[in-house]
Amino acid sequence: MARVTIARSPEDDLAHARAKRDRLLAASDWTQQPDNRLTAEQRAAWAEVREAWRGRIDDIKAGVTPRPWATPPRF
């Protein structure tokens, strides 16, 4: 069975990426709270990943190939 691919508009791509970014950030908000049990290095690693997720939106808005979705750190 052939798979059908439907092209999305740039606006749809941006909306889709924003929705995914928002889900990822919401699910990882706890990593930036001062009362979590992460070390300073672990918190910094999460902060870097969260910034990369935000940067993907900047890439799309700038019209450049977006960086891949950053993988959350595993500890």
KARAMO-V726337 format. One record per residue. N is the residue number from 1. RES is the residue in one letter. D_FIRST is the distance of its C-alpha to the first C-alpha in Angstrom with 2 decimals. Layout:
[[N & RES & D_FIRST] [N & RES & D_FIRST]]
This chain:
[[1 & M & 0.00] [2 & A & 3.79] [3 & R & 6.52] [4 & V & 9.50] [5 & T & 12.86] [6 & I & 15.95] [7 & A & 19.19] [8 & R & 22.07] [9 & S & 25.66] [10 & P & 28.18] [11 & E & 29.73] [12 & D & 26.54] [13 & D & 26.10] [14 & L & 29.72] [15 & A & 29.50] [16 & H & 26.50] [17 & A & 28.41] [18 & R & 31.59] [19 & A & 30.09] [20 & K & 28.76] [21 & R & 32.13] [22 & D & 34.02] [23 & R & 32.22] [24 & L & 32.88] [25 & L & 36.48] [26 & A & 37.17] [27 & A & 35.93] [28 & S & 38.18] [29 & D & 41.24] [30 & W & 43.09] [31 & T & 43.21] [32 & Q & 45.60] [33 & Q & 47.96] [34 & P & 51.37] [35 & D & 51.54] [36 & N & 48.44] [37 & R & 48.91] [38 & L & 47.38] [39 & T & 49.58] [40 & A & 50.33] [41 & E & 48.01] [42 & Q & 45.12] [43 & R & 45.72] [44 & A & 45.86] [45 & A & 42.55] [46 & W & 40.92] [47 & A & 42.69] [48 & E & 41.28] [49 & V & 37.68] [50 & R & 38.26] [51 & E & 39.74] [52 & A & 36.73] [53 & W & 34.48] [54 & R & 36.87] [55 & G & 36.93] [56 & R & 33.20] [57 & I & 33.95] [58 & D & 36.83] [59 & D & 34.63] [60 & I & 32.19] [61 & K & 35.21] [62 & A & 36.78] [63 & G & 33.77] [64 & V & 33.40] [65 & T & 30.45] [66 & P & 30.57] [67 & R & 31.50] [68 & P & 29.00] [69 & W & 29.38] [70 & A & 32.33] [71 & T & 32.04] [72 & P & 34.64] [73 & P & 37.41] [74 & R & 37.64] [75 & F & 41.12]]
